[in-house]
Amino acid sequence: MAQSTTLPQPIEQNVHDPAASSTREGSPWTGLWAVVAKEMADHLSSMRMVILEVLIVLAALGTMYAATHNIQQTTSQDQFLYLRLFTTAQSPLPAFVSLLAFFIPLVSIALAFDAVNGEFSRRTMSRILAQPIYRDALLLGKFLAGLFTLALVCTAIWLLIFGMGILGLGVAPGGEEVARSLMFLLATIFYGGIWLALALVFSVVFRQSATAALASIAAWLFFTVFWGIVAGVLAQTLSPITYGFPQEVLAQANLQLGLSRVSPNTLYAESMVALLNPEVRSLGILLTSQMDGAVMGAPLPFGQSVLLIWPEITGLIAITILLFALAYVLFQRQEIRA
């Protein structure tokens, strides 16, 4: 006599498909820090991160040795010696800030280009979401893990530079030097956060990790190499110089400067200039009438420098938040099946 058997029904309630139910149980951030800890462990132990860290450390050692050797003779004449460690170049080695502006986007892209599509290619996304972890916690955990890893790497390099400076120069850094370099470290982390969030967007959009990596690098190259040219062409088109009046020239220059600030590279470069060079008093076009009463060559106080770059820092943070919000919306709309 045949016996009827009841097959177990698949459990789909924890997959958290937005179309399946309109309400969710518990906090959407349940399991967030478990995701952060696991992803950070994966990042710090991955071979690609080891390779990038070795390259950055070698570049830091080379540039710091050249910079220390170059400024050892001015220990008693310069009150911002430790800031010069970041900006002093000696052929054939560039300044450390130039290397940092090159490596940070690469490190950020390497941390996030396969954050989401890698789970799909390994067929582990549905298994993760079958746990008490919502999509919100998964995506935010991956982003925070990448940001914390980037911050850890940048902080280690910052400490390495100051340690080498103390050994090479034989003097302790001043309070303003430490404050300016800490603000520079913060701006660097926010700058890396933009490329981290952008790589996360492409990781959600493209199912192939190689395609996401190429798209992220292409976007970085566009803003690094070509956006300055595009901004110049747009400024000449939108605000042409017809009669050669100074007002026309100034309007076109201001428009080109505003368009160039769409690029994260420009925002980061202006932050670096104002923080590491205290003599800088303006990041825009400075007229002669605006210099009345100013002491040329006098360093700007740290608080005034922070006010000077506050729009740039705000722009870096805002772009990071907007890109992560875009990745969040796209990820929430994706359909996930086992």
N, C-alpha and C positions, 0 to 999 in steps of 0.2 A: 504493500500500500504506500503510495507516494506521500511523502510528508512535505508540507509546504514550509518553505523557509523564508524568513523575512530578512532582506538585505539591509545592512545599516545605511541609513541616509547620510550623505556627506554633510559635514558641518561647514556652513558658509557664513555664519553670523559674525565670525571674527575677522573675515576678510575686509570688512568695512567698505563695501561698495556703496557709494553715495546714492545709487539708484535703488538699492535694496531696502533701505530704511531711512526714515527722516530723522531719527533720534539715535544717539549713541550713549552707551552706558559708561559711567566713570569719566575721569579726566582725559582729555585728548593728549596730555603730555605724559601719560603713564608709560614708563620704560624709556623715557628720554635719556637719562643719564647712563642707563645700561647700553644704549646705542652709542653714546658719546665715548664711553670707556672702551667698548669693543672696537670702534672705528679708529680711535687714537692708537690703540695697540697695533692695529693692522698697518696704519700709516708709518709709525715709528719703526716697525720691523720690516717694512717692504724694501726690496732692493732698489727700486727707483728713487725712494727717498734717501737711502744711504748714498747713492751716487750723487744726487743733487747736493746733499749736505757736505760731502767731501769736496765737491767743486767749489761751493761757497766758502768753506773754511780755507781751502788753498788760496782762493782769490783774496780773502781777507788777510791771510798771513802775508802774501806778497805785497799787497797795497799798503798794509800797515807798516811793514818793514821799510818800504821806500819812503812813506810819509814821515815816519819817525826819524829816519836818517836825514831827511831833507829839512826838518824843522828843529833839530836838536840845537842849532846855533842861535835860535831866537827864544830860548826859554825865558829869559828875563825881560823880553821886550814885548811879548804878545800875551794878553790876558785871556785869550780864547784858544789855547794850544790844543785842547782836546777836540774842539770843533774842527780845527785844521786837519786832524787825523782823518776826518771823513771826506774832506774836500781837496786835500793836497794830492796832486798827481806828479809822477816822475816817470818820464819816458823810459821804457815803452809801456809802463803800467798806467792805466787810467785811475782817476779818483775812485774811492770806494763807493761813493754814492752812485756813480755811473754803473758800476758792476751790480750794485743792489737793485737799481731800477731795471736792469736787464734780467736778473735772476728771479726776483720776487714773483713776477707774473708766471714764469715757467714753473716754479714750485707750486703756486696756487692752482694752476691748471692741472698739474700732475696729481694734486690731491683730490680733485673733484670731477675729472672728465669721465670717469666710469662709476661714479657714486651710485647712480640709479640704474643705468642700462647694464652695468655689470651684474646686478642682482637678477635682471631679466635673462641675461645670457647664461648665467649659472643656474637658472630656474629655481632661485631661492626666494624670490620676492613673495610668492604666495605663502611659503612656509613661515617667513618672518611675520607677515601680517596675520597669520593664523594664531600667533601668540597674542597676549594682551598688549599689543602695541598698535597704535593708530598710525595712519599715514602722517599726521601732523608731527608726532614725536619722531618718526623715522627720518623724515626729510630734515627737520630742524636738528636732530642729533647728528646727522651726517655733515651738515653745514657747520655746526659748532665744533665738531671734532676736527674738521679741516682748519677752521679758524684758530682753535687752540693749539693745534700742531704747528701752524705757521707762526703764531705768537711765541711758542716755545723755541722754535729755531731762530727767530729774529732776536729774542732776548739773549740766547746763548751767544750769538755773534756779537751783540752789543757788549756783553760782559767780557768777551774775548778781546775786543778792541780796547776797552778801558784797561784791562789787565796788561795788555801789551804796551799801552801808553804809559802806565805807571812804571813798568820795567824799563822802557826805553828812554823816557824823558826824566824820570827821577823826581817828579813833582806830583802832588795830589791834585785832582780836578777841583775846580771851584763850584760853588753851589749853582751859579747860573749856567755853567757848562753842563752840569748834570741835568738841570731842569730842561734846557734846550734839547739835549740829546734824548731825554725821555719823551719829550713831545714829538721829536723826530721819529722815535721808535713807534709811538702810537700812530702817527701818520702813515708809517710804512705798513703797519698791520692793517689799517683801514684800506690802504691802496691794494694790498694783497687780497683783502676781502672782496673787492670788486671783481677781480679775475676769478676768484673762487666761486662767487655767486654766478658769474657768467658761464663758467664751465659746468656748474650745476644745472643751469638752464639748458645747455646743449645736451647734457647727459639725460635730461628728461625728454627732450624733443627727439633725439636720435637714438635708435635702438642699438646701433653699432658704436662701440667705444672708440674705434679709430676715427670714425666720422666726427664724433663729438670733439675729440682731441684736435683734429685738423681745423674744425670750425672755430674752436677757441683760439688756437694759434693764429689763424687768419684774422680774427677780430683784433687780437693784440697787435699784429703787424700793421693792420690798417690804421689803428689809432696812433701807433708809434711812428710810422713812416709816411703815410699818405694823408692823414687828416690835416696836417699843417698846410699841405698844398691845396686841399679842398677848401679849407677855411680862407686862404688867400684868394682863390678864384671866386668864391661866393661873395667875399667882401667887395671885390672889384665889380662884380655884377650887380649886387644890391645897392652899393653906395659908390657909384663911379665918380671920378674926379673930372668934372667938366671944364671948369674955368681955372683950376689950379689955386683956388682960394685956400688959405690955411684951415678954415672951418671944414672944407671938404676933405682935406688930407687927414685932419684929426678925426672926423666922423668915420672915414674908412678904416683908419688904424684902430679905433675903438671897437668897430664892428668885427674886424679880424681878430682882435684880442678876445672879444666875447665868444666868437665862434670857436676859437682854439680851446677855450676853457670847457667845451663840451667833452673833450678828451680827458680821461683820468690821468694820462701822462702829464698833461699841462698842469692840472691841479696839484699833482704830487711834486712836480718840479718847482712850482712856485712855493710850495710849503717848505721844500728843502732849502731853497735860496734864502727865504726869510728867517728860518730857524738857525741854519748853520752859518749864516753871514749876518751878524748883528748890525752891520752898517747899512743894510738895505732898509729903506724907509718907505718904499712904495713898490707895488707889483704891477702897476699900470703905467700909463703914459704920464710923465711928470713934467709939467710946464714950469718955466722959470719963475712965474709969479707965485707958484706954490712953494717955492724954496725960500721965501723971505723969512728971515729969522731962524732958519735951520742951521745947525752947526754941522758943516760938512765933515764926514769921516767919524763923527761921534757915534758910538754904538747905541742902538735902540734898546730900551729896557725890555726884559723878557715879557712882561705883561703887554706891552705895546706890540711886540712881535706876534704874540698870540692873537691879539685883536686884528692884526693885519692879515693873518692867514685863516681867521675863523671862517670866512665864506668858503675857502678851499677845503678845510676839514669837514665842514657841514656838507659840502658837495660830495666828498668821498663817502661819507656815511650814508647820505641819501641815495646815492647810486647803488650802494651795496644793498640797502633795504629794498629798493625798487626791483632789483634783479632777483633777489630772493623771493619777493612777493610774486613775481612772474613765474618763477620755478614752482612755487607752492600752488598757484592756481592751475598751472598745466599738469602738475602731478595729481592734484585732486580730481581732475577731469579724466585721467587715464583709467581704462578698464583693466582690471587685473584678474586673471583666471589661472587656475592651477595648471 
